[in-house]
Amino acid sequence: MSRDTQLKERWEELVAKLSSQFADNDPMELDAIIYLVGVQELGQLHRTFKKDEKLNLMHIAICRLLEPYGYYEFDFFDEDGWPHYTIKEELPPLKAGEQSVLMKEALVSYFLEKEYIG
């Protein structure tokens, strides 16, 4: 099976599973899944977030998702429990489609690591 085919199948499995768990089976968008990773990484699951906090959650998720690729490195947790990352290497300029593929690949890897999908 080609890498692209495997990624597509795993992505579809991930979207289906998350959508049934969090969105009444309405297919979740990429941004919503990234947001969920941010909430998971923060560990404050049962609270409401303000708009700026939601953006920070997306940033946390992107840093965590791209950490294995060498772009970010975990630095510390602040006094409120929010993780902070440092940039190790600037992301190369990517077209929108390339960004999407990178994030899908990173999300699939993350959820495989968490044993949420197989």
N, C-alpha and C positions, 0 to 999 in steps of 0.2 A: 504494500500500500504506500502510495506517495505521501510525502510529508504534508503537502497541501490538502490531500484527501483526509488524512488522519486529523489534521487541525480542524477542518470543516466539520467532520463528524463529532469530534470532541466539543467543539464550540456549540454545535446544535444540541448536544446532550446537556451541556452546561446551561444554556439559555432555557431549555425546556424544564430542567430541574429547578432552577432559580425562579422561573416564571410561575411554576405551579406552587412554589413555597411562598413567594412574596408578592405576586401580581395577579392572582386569580386566573392564571394561565394566559394572560395577555403577554405576548413576547416582550421581554425586557430589552431595553436599548443598552448599548455599550456603556454610555455614561452612567446609567442607573446601576449597572453591575460594578463599575469602578467605585461608585459611591458606597455600595454595600461592602466592598473590600475596605474602604476607609473606616467605616463604622466598626467592622470586625477588628481591624488593626488597633483602633482606639480602645475598643473593649467596653465602651459605654453604650450598650445596646438599647437600653430602655429609657431613652430621653429624647427630647425634641431639640433639634439644632436650628440655630439662626442661619440666615442666608450666608454670612461670611464664614460661619463654622462649616457649612456644607461645602463651600469652596475649599476650605482647609482640609476637609475630609478627602476630597478628590485629590488634592495635592499629596496627602499622606499615602493614599492608595497608589498613585502613579510612582512615587518614590519607592514604595515597597515592591511594586510589580517590576520595576526596572532595576532594582538592586542586583538581582542575579546576573544582569547583563553588564554590570560594571559601571552604570551611569550614576548611581547614588550609593551612599553608605550610611547605615544607621549611625546616629551620633549620640542622642540622649533622649530621655523623657523629661519634659518640663514638670513644674510643680503641680500642674493640672492633669498630668498623665498623658499629655499629647507627645507623640514621637516626633523627633526632629532628625532630618537627614542632611548630609552634605553632598554637594555635587562632586563626583570624582572625575567625570568626563562629560563634556557637553554632548547632547544628543545631536547626531548629524541632521542636516536639513532633510526632512522627509515629506513626500507628497501625502495628501490626505489619505489615500488608499493604503500607502505604506505604513502610516501611523496606525491606521485601523488594524492592519494585519499584525503589527508588532504588539499592540495592546491585546488583541485576541489571543495571540500566542502566549503572552505574559500571563493573562488571566487563566488560560487553560493550564499552564504550568503551576500557577498558584493553587488552583483548586485540585489539581492532581496531587500536589504536595500535601494539601490539607485532607486528602482522601475523600473529597466530596464527590468527585467523579472518578471513573476508572478507566 
